[in-house]
Amino acid sequence: MPAASEKTAETSGEAPATPVTLTVRARREGEEIRVEEKIQDGYALRLKVLGGGCSGFAYDLYFDQPQDIDHAFESNGVKMRCDQMSLMYLMGTRLTSSRACRARASSSATRT
């Protein structure tokens, strides 16, 4: 429990430092994809929420160059980027499989 004077994301109402977390499995799969597709190190994993899909949303994940308007964060050593609108919907998401995301992102991303 934090001391009374300490501010944490939970008590201050601020967003957590890592809004999306990747499991170790997802990190390994992402590394394999990066090698297979010869993706440069400067590219980060882009997470994007789009309209559509069974739940009204579809998820797009791909490696991309950083843009000025991105929110940048990292989980398990993987650099990730997303836009403000996507971030609102992705807060608290845990990505468990990168490979499954290439085929069907919505089935492998879960909110915690």
Biopython code that builds the backbone (N, CA, C, O; Angstrom):
import numpy as np
from Bio.PDB.StructureBuilder import StructureBuilder

atoms = [
    (1, "MET", "N", (0.847, -1.177, 0.000)),
    (1, "MET", "CA", (0.000, 0.000, 0.000)),
    (1, "MET", "C", (0.890, 1.238, 0.000)),
    (1, "MET", "O", (1.797, 1.340, 0.826)),
    (2, "PRO", "N", (0.645, 2.189, -0.921)),
    (2, "PRO", "CA", (1.493, 3.374, -0.962)),
    (2, "PRO", "C", (1.249, 4.266, 0.243)),
    (2, "PRO", "O", (0.157, 4.289, 0.811)),
    (3, "ALA", "N", (2.295, 5.002, 0.622)),
    (3, "ALA", "CA", (2.161, 5.974, 1.704)),
    (3, "ALA", "C", (1.162, 7.032, 1.289)),
    (3, "ALA", "O", (0.908, 7.213, 0.098)),
    (4, "ALA", "N", (0.593, 7.730, 2.252)),
    (4, "ALA", "CA", (-0.451, 8.714, 1.975)),
    (4, "ALA", "C", (-0.006, 9.785, 0.991)),
    (4, "ALA", "O", (-0.830, 10.301, 0.236)),
    (5, "SER", "N", (1.270, 10.128, 0.982)),
    (5, "SER", "CA", (1.740, 11.190, 0.090)),
    (5, "SER", "C", (2.119, 10.683, -1.293)),
    (5, "SER", "O", (2.321, 11.487, -2.203)),
    (6, "GLU", "N", (2.221, 9.356, -1.476)),
    (6, "GLU", "CA", (2.605, 8.813, -2.776)),
    (6, "GLU", "C", (1.414, 8.807, -3.726)),
    (6, "GLU", "O", (0.296, 8.455, -3.351)),
    (7, "LYS", "N", (1.684, 9.207, -4.963)),
    (7, "LYS", "CA", (0.658, 9.139, -5.993)),
    (7, "LYS", "C", (0.931, 7.927, -6.864)),
    (7, "LYS", "O", (2.062, 7.719, -7.302)),
    (8, "THR", "N", (-0.073, 7.141, -7.114)),
    (8, "THR", "CA", (0.037, 6.021, -8.044)),
    (8, "THR", "C", (-1.004, 6.216, -9.124)),
    (8, "THR", "O", (-1.887, 7.063, -8.993)),
    (9, "ALA", "N", (-0.907, 5.435, -10.197)),
    (9, "ALA", "CA", (-1.888, 5.536, -11.276)),
    (9, "ALA", "C", (-3.287, 5.255, -10.752)),
    (9, "ALA", "O", (-4.259, 5.864, -11.197)),
    (10, "GLU", "N", (-3.387, 4.313, -9.787)),
    (10, "GLU", "CA", (-4.707, 3.970, -9.269)),
    (10, "GLU", "C", (-5.312, 5.096, -8.444)),
    (10, "GLU", "O", (-6.515, 5.348, -8.523)),
    (11, "THR", "N", (-4.472, 5.784, -7.641)),
    (11, "THR", "CA", (-5.010, 6.783, -6.740)),
    (11, "THR", "C", (-5.078, 8.178, -7.350)),
    (11, "THR", "O", (-5.866, 9.008, -6.896)),
    (12, "SER", "N", (-4.274, 8.450, -8.362)),
    (12, "SER", "CA", (-4.240, 9.794, -8.920)),
    (12, "SER", "C", (-5.205, 9.976, -10.085)),
    (12, "SER", "O", (-5.447, 11.102, -10.521)),
    (13, "GLY", "N", (-5.755, 8.884, -10.588)),
    (13, "GLY", "CA", (-6.647, 8.975, -11.736)),
    (13, "GLY", "C", (-5.892, 9.063, -13.053)),
    (13, "GLY", "O", (-6.505, 9.210, -14.111)),
    (14, "GLU", "N", (-4.556, 8.973, -12.999)),
    (14, "GLU", "CA", (-3.748, 9.007, -14.211)),
    (14, "GLU", "C", (-3.772, 7.651, -14.892)),
    (14, "GLU", "O", (-4.052, 6.631, -14.263)),
    (15, "ALA", "N", (-3.474, 7.651, -16.193)),
    (15, "ALA", "CA", (-3.390, 6.400, -16.944)),
    (15, "ALA", "C", (-2.161, 5.626, -16.486)),
    (15, "ALA", "O", (-1.150, 6.233, -16.132)),
    (16, "PRO", "N", (-2.229, 4.290, -16.488)),
    (16, "PRO", "CA", (-1.055, 3.504, -16.128)),
    (16, "PRO", "C", (0.066, 3.729, -17.135)),
    (16, "PRO", "O", (-0.195, 4.109, -18.276)),
    (17, "ALA", "N", (1.308, 3.498, -16.727)),
    (17, "ALA", "CA", (2.464, 3.714, -17.595)),
    (17, "ALA", "C", (2.411, 2.816, -18.827)),
    (17, "ALA", "O", (2.837, 3.237, -19.902)),
    (18, "THR", "N", (1.906, 1.606, -18.703)),
    (18, "THR", "CA", (1.794, 0.679, -19.822)),
    (18, "THR", "C", (0.325, 0.312, -20.006)),
    (18, "THR", "O", (-0.176, -0.587, -19.331)),
    (19, "PRO", "N", (-0.367, 0.994, -20.908)),
    (19, "PRO", "CA", (-1.796, 0.739, -21.080)),
    (19, "PRO", "C", (-2.110, -0.620, -21.694)),
    (19, "PRO", "O", (-3.201, -1.154, -21.495)),
    (20, "VAL", "N", (-1.159, -1.185, -22.440)),
    (20, "VAL", "CA", (-1.329, -2.496, -23.057)),
    (20, "VAL", "C", (-0.129, -3.335, -22.649)),
    (20, "VAL", "O", (1.012, -2.886, -22.764)),
    (21, "THR", "N", (-0.378, -4.551, -22.173)),
    (21, "THR", "CA", (0.719, -5.433, -21.807)),
    (21, "THR", "C", (0.778, -6.610, -22.769)),
    (21, "THR", "O", (-0.243, -7.069, -23.281)),
    (22, "LEU", "N", (1.980, -7.083, -23.001)),
    (22, "LEU", "CA", (2.216, -8.263, -23.828)),
    (22, "LEU", "C", (2.723, -9.374, -22.942)),
    (22, "LEU", "O", (3.554, -9.144, -22.064)),
    (23, "THR", "N", (2.232, -10.571, -23.165)),
    (23, "THR", "CA", (2.769, -11.716, -22.453)),
    (23, "THR", "C", (4.124, -12.069, -23.067)),
    (23, "THR", "O", (4.467, -11.585, -24.146)),
    (24, "VAL", "N", (4.883, -12.902, -22.384)),
    (24, "VAL", "CA", (6.176, -13.344, -22.906)),
    (24, "VAL", "C", (5.969, -14.086, -24.222)),
    (24, "VAL", "O", (6.765, -13.938, -25.149)),
    (25, "ARG", "N", (4.917, -14.873, -24.309)),
    (25, "ARG", "CA", (4.615, -15.602, -25.548)),
    (25, "ARG", "C", (4.386, -14.634, -26.709)),
    (25, "ARG", "O", (4.916, -14.844, -27.800)),
    (26, "ALA", "N", (3.612, -13.591, -26.486)),
    (26, "ALA", "CA", (3.351, -12.605, -27.538)),
    (26, "ALA", "C", (4.639, -11.903, -27.951)),
    (26, "ALA", "O", (4.850, -11.625, -29.132)),
    (27, "ARG", "N", (5.499, -11.617, -26.978)),
    (27, "ARG", "CA", (6.789, -10.983, -27.295)),
    (27, "ARG", "C", (7.621, -11.892, -28.191)),
    (27, "ARG", "O", (8.165, -11.443, -29.200)),
    (28, "ARG", "N", (7.723, -13.176, -27.825)),
    (28, "ARG", "CA", (8.511, -14.125, -28.631)),
    (28, "ARG", "C", (7.949, -14.233, -30.041)),
    (28, "ARG", "O", (8.704, -14.230, -31.013)),
    (29, "GLU", "N", (6.632, -14.329, -30.158)),
    (29, "GLU", "CA", (6.011, -14.432, -31.483)),
    (29, "GLU", "C", (6.255, -13.167, -32.299)),
    (29, "GLU", "O", (6.488, -13.241, -33.505)),
    (30, "GLY", "N", (6.203, -12.016, -31.649)),
    (30, "GLY", "CA", (6.491, -10.761, -32.338)),
    (30, "GLY", "C", (7.916, -10.712, -32.847)),
    (30, "GLY", "O", (8.170, -10.220, -33.946)),
    (31, "GLU", "N", (8.864, -11.229, -32.041)),
    (31, "GLU", "CA", (10.260, -11.287, -32.467)),
    (31, "GLU", "C", (10.421, -12.211, -33.674)),
    (31, "GLU", "O", (11.175, -11.902, -34.597)),
    (32, "GLU", "N", (9.713, -13.345, -33.667)),
    (32, "GLU", "CA", (9.771, -14.276, -34.800)),
    (32, "GLU", "C", (9.231, -13.619, -36.070)),
    (32, "GLU", "O", (9.811, -13.766, -37.146)),
    (33, "ILE", "N", (8.133, -12.904, -35.943)),
    (33, "ILE", "CA", (7.544, -12.212, -37.092)),
    (33, "ILE", "C", (8.515, -11.158, -37.618)),
    (33, "ILE", "O", (8.693, -11.015, -38.827)),
    (34, "ARG", "N", (9.132, -10.431, -36.710)),
    (34, "ARG", "CA", (10.091, -9.387, -37.095)),
    (34, "ARG", "C", (11.229, -9.986, -37.918)),
    (34, "ARG", "O", (11.632, -9.408, -38.927)),
    (35, "VAL", "N", (11.753, -11.150, -37.494)),
    (35, "VAL", "CA", (12.845, -11.811, -38.208)),
    (35, "VAL", "C", (12.353, -12.358, -39.547)),
    (35, "VAL", "O", (12.989, -12.132, -40.576)),
    (36, "GLU", "N", (11.218, -13.080, -39.543)),
    (36, "GLU", "CA", (10.668, -13.680, -40.765)),
    (36, "GLU", "C", (10.409, -12.641, -41.853)),
    (36, "GLU", "O", (10.675, -12.884, -43.030)),
    (37, "GLU", "N", (9.894, -11.492, -41.454)),
    (37, "GLU", "CA", (9.521, -10.465, -42.423)),
    (37, "GLU", "C", (10.590, -9.384, -42.584)),
    (37, "GLU", "O", (10.382, -8.388, -43.276)),
    (38, "LYS", "N", (11.741, -9.597, -41.930)),
    (38, "LYS", "CA", (12.882, -8.672, -42.030)),
    (38, "LYS", "C", (12.490, -7.229, -41.703)),
    (38, "LYS", "O", (12.791, -6.303, -42.456)),
    (39, "ILE", "N", (11.819, -7.060, -40.576)),
    (39, "ILE", "CA", (11.357, -5.744, -40.137)),
    (39, "ILE", "C", (12.487, -5.043, -39.394)),
    (39, "ILE", "O", (13.101, -5.625, -38.500)),
    (40, "GLN", "N", (12.759, -3.806, -39.757)),
    (40, "GLN", "CA", (13.841, -3.034, -39.164)),
    (40, "GLN", "C", (13.581, -2.761, -37.687)),
    (40, "GLN", "O", (12.435, -2.686, -37.244)),
    (41, "ASP", "N", (14.669, -2.613, -36.935)),
    (41, "ASP", "CA", (14.579, -2.370, -35.492)),
    (41, "ASP", "C", (13.864, -1.068, -35.143)),
    (41, "ASP", "O", (13.257, -0.982, -34.076)),
    (42, "GLY", "N", (13.913, -0.062, -35.998)),
    (42, "GLY", "CA", (13.287, 1.228, -35.710)),
    (42, "GLY", "C", (11.766, 1.196, -35.738)),
    (42, "GLY", "O", (11.116, 2.156, -35.325)),
    (43, "TYR", "N", (11.203, 0.111, -36.216)),
    (43, "TYR", "CA", (9.747, -0.019, -36.288)),
    (43, "TYR", "C", (9.207, -0.520, -34.951)),
    (43, "TYR", "O", (9.843, -1.333, -34.281)),
    (44, "ALA", "N", (8.040, -0.032, -34.575)),
    (44, "ALA", "CA", (7.381, -0.457, -33.342)),
    (44, "ALA", "C", (6.084, -1.176, -33.700)),
    (44, "ALA", "O", (5.591, -1.054, -34.822)),
    (45, "LEU", "N", (5.538, -1.917, -32.757)),
    (45, "LEU", "CA", (4.265, -2.600, -32.966)),
    (45, "LEU", "C", (3.145, -1.572, -32.846)),
    (45, "LEU", "O", (2.944, -0.988, -31.781)),
    (46, "ARG", "N", (2.421, -1.353, -33.932)),
    (46, "ARG", "CA", (1.309, -0.408, -33.935)),
    (46, "ARG", "C", (0.030, -1.163, -33.593)),
    (46, "ARG", "O", (-0.258, -2.210, -34.172)),
    (47, "LEU", "N", (-0.731, -0.623, -32.650)),
    (47, "LEU", "CA", (-2.016, -1.171, -32.230)),
    (47, "LEU", "C", (-3.085, -0.183, -32.661)),
    (47, "LEU", "O", (-3.012, 1.000, -32.330)),
    (48, "LYS", "N", (-4.061, -0.656, -33.387)),
    (48, "LYS", "CA", (-5.081, 0.250, -33.908)),
    (48, "LYS", "C", (-6.461, -0.379, -33.758)),
    (48, "LYS", "O", (-6.648, -1.565, -34.033)),
    (49, "VAL", "N", (-7.410, 0.417, -33.325)),
    (49, "VAL", "CA", (-8.802, -0.027, -33.204)),
    (49, "VAL", "C", (-9.574, 0.564, -34.374)),
    (49, "VAL", "O", (-9.506, 1.764, -34.639)),
    (50, "LEU", "N", (-10.308, -0.299, -35.068)),
    (50, "LEU", "CA", (-11.104, 0.117, -36.226)),
    (50, "LEU", "C", (-12.559, -0.255, -35.991)),
    (50, "LEU", "O", (-12.845, -1.179, -35.229)),
    (51, "GLY", "N", (-13.468, 0.441, -36.623)),
    (51, "GLY", "CA", (-14.882, 0.075, -36.554)),
    (51, "GLY", "C", (-15.119, -1.210, -37.327)),
    (51, "GLY", "O", (-14.499, -1.432, -38.367)),
    (52, "GLY", "N", (-16.011, -2.061, -36.828)),
    (52, "GLY", "CA", (-16.328, -3.321, -37.505)),
    (52, "GLY", "C", (-16.042, -4.496, -36.594)),
    (52, "GLY", "O", (-15.684, -4.315, -35.430)),
    (53, "GLY", "N", (-16.199, -5.697, -37.118)),
    (53, "GLY", "CA", (-15.957, -6.894, -36.321)),
    (53, "GLY", "C", (-17.193, -7.299, -35.547)),
    (53, "GLY", "O", (-18.184, -6.568, -35.527)),
    (54, "CYS", "N", (-17.146, -8.443, -34.917)),
    (54, "CYS", "CA", (-18.298, -8.997, -34.191)),
    (54, "CYS", "C", (-18.742, -8.120, -33.031)),
    (54, "CYS", "O", (-19.937, -8.007, -32.760)),
    (55, "SER", "N", (-17.784, -7.494, -32.339)),
    (55, "SER", "CA", (-18.130, -6.695, -31.173)),
    (55, "SER", "C", (-18.294, -5.218, -31.511)),
    (55, "SER", "O", (-18.451, -4.388, -30.616)),
    (56, "GLY", "N", (-18.257, -4.888, -32.796)),
    (56, "GLY", "CA", (-18.341, -3.497, -33.202)),
    (56, "GLY", "C", (-16.972, -2.882, -33.426)),
    (56, "GLY", "O", (-16.866, -1.751, -33.901)),
    (57, "PHE", "N", (-15.913, -3.628, -33.085)),
    (57, "PHE", "CA", (-14.546, -3.162, -33.274)),
    (57, "PHE", "C", (-13.708, -4.260, -33.902)),
    (57, "PHE", "O", (-13.968, -5.448, -33.715)),
    (58, "ALA", "N", (-12.711, -3.846, -34.640)),
    (58, "ALA", "CA", (-11.697, -4.754, -35.158)),
    (58, "ALA", "C", (-10.354, -4.190, -34.724)),
    (58, "ALA", "O", (-10.215, -2.984, -34.517)),
    (59, "TYR", "N", (-9.379, -5.055, -34.591)),
    (59, "TYR", "CA", (-8.069, -4.648, -34.111)),
    (59, "TYR", "C", (-7.037, -4.917, -35.193)),
    (59, "TYR", "O", (-7.027, -5.986, -35.804)),
    (60, "ASP", "N", (-6.178, -3.951, -35.423)),
    (60, "ASP", "CA", (-5.140, -4.068, -36.432)),
    (60, "ASP", "C", (-3.797, -3.933, -35.726)),
    (60, "ASP", "O", (-3.572, -2.961, -35.004)),
    (61, "LEU", "N", (-2.913, -4.887, -35.926)),
    (61, "LEU", "CA", (-1.583, -4.861, -35.335)),
    (61, "LEU", "C", (-0.565, -5.069, -36.440)),
    (61, "LEU", "O", (-0.676, -6.011, -37.224)),
    (62, "TYR", "N", (0.424, -4.194, -36.504)),
    (62, "TYR", "CA", (1.463, -4.311, -37.517)),
    (62, "TYR", "C", (2.660, -3.477, -37.075)),
    (62, "TYR", "O", (2.535, -2.591, -36.230)),
    (63, "PHE", "N", (3.801, -3.766, -37.646)),
    (63, "PHE", "CA", (4.995, -2.998, -37.334)),
    (63, "PHE", "C", (5.018, -1.771, -38.222)),
    (63, "PHE", "O", (4.752, -1.850, -39.421)),
    (64, "ASP", "N", (5.339, -0.630, -37.619)),
    (64, "ASP", "CA", (5.260, 0.641, -38.322)),
    (64, "ASP", "C", (6.288, 1.606, -37.729)),
    (64, "ASP", "O", (6.762, 1.421, -36.608)),
    (65, "GLN", "N", (6.618, 2.627, -38.499)),
    (65, "GLN", "CA", (7.507, 3.669, -38.006)),
    (65, "GLN", "C", (6.741, 4.592, -37.071)),
    (65, "GLN", "O", (5.547, 4.823, -37.258)),
    (66, "PRO", "N", (7.430, 5.118, -36.063)),
    (66, "PRO", "CA", (6.778, 6.055, -35.146)),
    (66, "PRO", "C", (6.305, 7.320, -35.864)),
    (66, "PRO", "O", (6.926, 7.772, -36.826)),
    (67, "GLN", "N", (5.202, 7.879, -35.382)),
    (67, "GLN", "CA", (4.671, 9.131, -35.905)),
    (67, "GLN", "C", (4.591, 10.133, -34.759)),
    (67, "GLN", "O", (4.544, 9.749, -33.591)),
    (68, "ASP", "N", (4.577, 11.409, -35.100)),
    (68, "ASP", "CA", (4.589, 12.467, -34.084)),
    (68, "ASP", "C", (3.402, 12.403, -33.125)),
    (68, "ASP", "O", (3.538, 12.777, -31.960)),
    (69, "ILE", "N", (2.256, 11.941, -33.585)),
    (69, "ILE", "CA", (1.048, 11.959, -32.756)),
    (69, "ILE", "C", (0.864, 10.693, -31.926)),
    (69, "ILE", "O", (-0.131, 10.559, -31.213)),
    (70, "ASP", "N", (1.807, 9.772, -32.010)),
    (70, "ASP", "CA", (1.696, 8.488, -31.313)),
    (70, "ASP", "C", (1.823, 8.611, -29.804)),
    (70, "ASP", "O", (2.512, 9.485, -29.278)),
    (71, "HIS", "N", (1.139, 7.712, -29.137)),
    (71, "HIS", "CA", (1.395, 7.444, -27.728)),
    (71, "HIS", "C", (2.353, 6.260, -27.738)),
    (71, "HIS", "O", (2.057, 5.230, -28.343)),
    (72, "ALA", "N", (3.481, 6.395, -27.085)),
    (72, "ALA", "CA", (4.500, 5.355, -27.078)),
    (72, "ALA", "C", (4.571, 4.700, -25.707)),
    (72, "ALA", "O", (4.515, 5.383, -24.684)),
    (73, "PHE", "N", (4.692, 3.392, -25.685)),
    (73, "PHE", "CA", (4.850, 2.647, -24.443)),
    (73, "PHE", "C", (5.546, 1.337, -24.765)),
    (73, "PHE", "O", (5.750, 1.000, -25.931)),
    (74, "GLU", "N", (5.904, 0.608, -23.731)),
    (74, "GLU", "CA", (6.669, -0.625, -23.908)),
    (74, "GLU", "C", (6.210, -1.663, -22.901)),
    (74, "GLU", "O", (5.875, -1.337, -21.762)),
    (75, "SER", "N", (6.197, -2.922, -23.333)),
    (75, "SER", "CA", (5.871, -4.032, -22.442)),
    (75, "SER", "C", (6.734, -5.224, -22.822)),
    (75, "SER", "O", (6.817, -5.579, -23.997)),
    (76, "ASN", "N", (7.370, -5.838, -21.849)),
    (76, "ASN", "CA", (8.237, -6.990, -22.079)),
    (76, "ASN", "C", (9.279, -6.722, -23.157)),
    (76, "ASN", "O", (9.632, -7.620, -23.922)),
    (77, "GLY", "N", (9.769, -5.495, -23.216)),
    (77, "GLY", "CA", (10.809, -5.137, -24.171)),
    (77, "GLY", "C", (10.323, -4.830, -25.572)),
    (77, "GLY", "O", (11.134, -4.592, -26.466)),
    (78, "VAL", "N", (9.007, -4.831, -25.784)),
    (78, "VAL", "CA", (8.443, -4.546, -27.100)),
    (78, "VAL", "C", (7.949, -3.107, -27.122)),
    (78, "VAL", "O", (7.117, -2.719, -26.302)),
    (79, "LYS", "N", (8.460, -2.318, -28.059)),
    (79, "LYS", "CA", (8.012, -0.940, -28.222)),
    (79, "LYS", "C", (6.705, -0.954, -29.004)),
    (79, "LYS", "O", (6.593, -1.588, -30.053)),
    (80, "MET", "N", (5.717, -0.234, -28.464)),
    (80, "MET", "CA", (4.399, -0.174, -29.085)),
    (80, "MET", "C", (3.990, 1.275, -29.296)),
    (80, "MET", "O", (4.471, 2.172, -28.605)),
    (81, "ARG", "N", (3.099, 1.496, -30.253)),
    (81, "ARG", "CA", (2.582, 2.822, -30.577)),
    (81, "ARG", "C", (1.092, 2.693, -30.876)),
    (81, "ARG", "O", (0.627, 1.674, -31.386)),
    (82, "CYS", "N", (0.356, 3.752, -30.545)),
    (82, "CYS", "CA", (-1.043, 3.820, -30.971)),
    (82, "CYS", "C", (-1.505, 5.272, -30.937)),
    (82, "CYS", "O", (-0.894, 6.123, -30.291)),
    (83, "ASP", "N", (-2.589, 5.530, -31.641)),
    (83, "ASP", "CA", (-3.165, 6.874, -31.671)),
    (83, "ASP", "C", (-4.076, 7.064, -30.458)),
    (83, "ASP", "O", (-4.415, 6.099, -29.772)),
    (84, "GLN", "N", (-4.464, 8.292, -30.201)),
    (84, "GLN", "CA", (-5.268, 8.629, -29.018)),
    (84, "GLN", "C", (-6.602, 7.881, -28.990)),
    (84, "GLN", "O", (-6.987, 7.358, -27.944)),
    (85, "MET", "N", (-7.310, 7.821, -30.119)),
    (85, "MET", "CA", (-8.614, 7.154, -30.145)),
    (85, "MET", "C", (-8.450, 5.670, -29.813)),
    (85, "MET", "O", (-9.210, 5.126, -29.012)),
    (86, "SER", "N", (-7.463, 5.018, -30.424)),
    (86, "SER", "CA", (-7.238, 3.596, -30.151)),
    (86, "SER", "C", (-6.860, 3.374, -28.699)),
    (86, "SER", "O", (-7.300, 2.403, -28.083)),
    (87, "LEU", "N", (-6.051, 4.264, -28.151)),
    (87, "LEU", "CA", (-5.608, 4.126, -26.766)),
    (87, "LEU", "C", (-6.794, 4.093, -25.803)),
    (87, "LEU", "O", (-6.781, 3.339, -24.830)),
    (88, "MET", "N", (-7.809, 4.899, -26.066)),
    (88, "MET", "CA", (-8.989, 4.917, -25.187)),
    (88, "MET", "C", (-9.649, 3.540, -25.108)),
    (88, "MET", "O", (-10.141, 3.148, -24.049)),
    (89, "TYR", "N", (-9.662, 2.811, -26.212)),
    (89, "TYR", "CA", (-10.298, 1.496, -26.247)),
    (89, "TYR", "C", (-9.361, 0.374, -25.810)),
    (89, "TYR", "O", (-9.823, -0.704, -25.436)),
    (90, "LEU", "N", (-8.049, 0.616, -25.854)),
    (90, "LEU", "CA", (-7.081, -0.434, -25.548)),
    (90, "LEU", "C", (-6.607, -0.444, -24.098)),
    (90, "LEU", "O", (-5.941, -1.390, -23.678)),
    (91, "MET", "N", (-6.934, 0.579, -23.334)),
    (91, "MET", "CA", (-6.478, 0.651, -21.938)),
    (91, "MET", "C", (-6.840, -0.640, -21.198)),
    (91, "MET", "O", (-7.997, -1.061, -21.193)),
    (92, "GLY", "N", (-5.842, -1.254, -20.579)),
    (92, "GLY", "CA", (-6.071, -2.469, -19.802)),
    (92, "GLY", "C", (-6.042, -3.743, -20.614)),
    (92, "GLY", "O", (-6.337, -4.813, -20.083)),
    (93, "THR", "N", (-5.694, -3.660, -21.887)),
    (93, "THR", "CA", (-5.661, -4.848, -22.745)),
    (93, "THR", "C", (-4.385, -5.642, -22.509)),
    (93, "THR", "O", (-3.315, -5.072, -22.298)),
    (94, "ARG", "N", (-4.511, -6.946, -22.546)),
    (94, "ARG", "CA", (-3.365, -7.853, -22.445)),
    (94, "ARG", "C", (-3.302, -8.667, -23.726)),
    (94, "ARG", "O", (-4.226, -9.419, -24.035)),
    (95, "LEU", "N", (-2.223, -8.521, -24.466)),
    (95, "LEU", "CA", (-2.041, -9.228, -25.737)),
    (95, "LEU", "C", (-1.323, -10.534, -25.460)),
    (95, "LEU", "O", (-0.201, -10.539, -24.952)),
    (96, "THR", "N", (-1.973, -11.650, -25.797)),
    (96, "THR", "CA", (-1.413, -12.952, -25.454)),
    (96, "THR", "C", (-0.755, -13.663, -26.624)),
    (96, "THR", "O", (0.045, -14.573, -26.407)),
    (97, "SER", "N", (-1.065, -13.279, -27.857)),
    (97, "SER", "CA", (-0.484, -13.965, -29.009)),
    (97, "SER", "C", (-0.384, -13.029, -30.198)),
    (97, "SER", "O", (-1.397, -12.510, -30.668)),
    (98, "SER", "N", (0.821, -12.809, -30.686)),
    (98, "SER", "CA", (1.014, -11.954, -31.852)),
    (98, "SER", "C", (0.609, -12.654, -33.134)),
    (98, "SER", "O", (0.036, -12.025, -34.023)),
    (99, "ARG", "N", (0.894, -13.938, -33.247)),
    (99, "ARG", "CA", (0.561, -14.679, -34.472)),
    (99, "ARG", "C", (-0.944, -14.720, -34.679)),
    (99, "ARG", "O", (-1.424, -14.495, -35.790)),
    (100, "ALA", "N", (-1.681, -15.000, -33.636)),
    (100, "ALA", "CA", (-3.133, -15.037, -33.756)),
    (100, "ALA", "C", (-3.655, -13.669, -34.166)),
    (100, "ALA", "O", (-4.651, -13.565, -34.882)),
    (101, "CYS", "N", (-2.983, -12.628, -33.715)),
    (101, "CYS", "CA", (-3.410, -11.275, -34.049)),
    (101, "CYS", "C", (-3.274, -10.995, -35.532)),
    (101, "CYS", "O", (-4.046, -10.216, -36.091)),
    (102, "ARG", "N", (-2.316, -11.614, -36.165)),
    (102, "ARG", "CA", (-2.166, -11.389, -37.603)),
    (102, "ARG", "C", (-3.381, -11.925, -38.343)),
    (102, "ARG", "O", (-3.786, -11.360, -39.359)),
    (103, "ALA", "N", (-3.962, -13.002, -37.850)),
    (103, "ALA", "CA", (-5.125, -13.577, -38.499)),
    (103, "ALA", "C", (-6.430, -12.974, -37.964)),
    (103, "ALA", "O", (-7.313, -12.591, -38.731)),
    (104, "ARG", "N", (-6.529, -12.899, -36.639)),
    (104, "ARG", "CA", (-7.749, -12.394, -36.015)),
    (104, "ARG", "C", (-7.403, -11.725, -34.706)),
    (104, "ARG", "O", (-7.388, -12.368, -33.657)),
    (105, "ALA", "N", (-7.128, -10.448, -34.763)),
    (105, "ALA", "CA", (-6.655, -9.742, -33.570)),
    (105, "ALA", "C", (-7.661, -9.775, -32.440)),
    (105, "ALA", "O", (-7.267, -9.877, -31.279)),
    (106, "SER", "N", (-8.941, -9.694, -32.738)),
    (106, "SER", "CA", (-9.923, -9.571, -31.675)),
    (106, "SER", "C", (-9.992, -10.799, -30.783)),
    (106, "SER", "O", (-10.420, -10.692, -29.634)),
    (107, "SER", "N", (-9.585, -11.957, -31.274)),
    (107, "SER", "CA", (-9.692, -13.160, -30.448)),
    (107, "SER", "C", (-8.519, -13.317, -29.488)),
    (107, "SER", "O", (-8.598, -14.119, -28.558)),
    (108, "SER", "N", (-7.439, -12.575, -29.687)),
    (108, "SER", "CA", (-6.266, -12.780, -28.831)),
    (108, "SER", "C", (-5.979, -11.594, -27.931)),
    (108, "SER", "O", (-5.046, -11.643, -27.128)),
    (109, "ALA", "N", (-6.743, -10.550, -28.043)),
    (109, "ALA", "CA", (-6.555, -9.398, -27.166)),
    (109, "ALA", "C", (-7.661, -9.411, -26.117)),
    (109, "ALA", "O", (-8.845, -9.413, -26.455)),
    (110, "THR", "N", (-7.278, -9.421, -24.858)),
    (110, "THR", "CA", (-8.277, -9.468, -23.801)),
    (110, "THR", "C", (-8.073, -8.302, -22.856)),
    (110, "THR", "O", (-6.944, -7.881, -22.603)),
    (111, "ARG", "N", (-9.151, -7.794, -22.345)),
    (111, "ARG", "CA", (-9.074, -6.703, -21.367)),
    (111, "ARG", "C", (-9.005, -7.326, -19.986)),
    (111, "ARG", "O", (-9.678, -8.314, -19.696)),
    (112, "THR", "N", (-8.172, -6.725, -19.137)),
    (112, "THR", "CA", (-8.047, -7.232, -17.768)),
    (112, "THR", "C", (-8.740, -6.307, -16.813)),
    (112, "THR", "O", (-8.749, -6.557, -15.608)),
]
sb = StructureBuilder()
sb.init_structure("model")
sb.init_model(0)
sb.init_chain("A")
sb.init_seg("    ")
for serial, (resi, resn, name, xyz) in enumerate(atoms, 1):
    if name == "N":
        sb.init_residue(resn, " ", resi, " ")
    sb.init_atom(name, np.array(xyz, "f"), 0.0, 1.0, " ", f" {name:<3s}", serial, name[0])
structure = sb.get_structure()
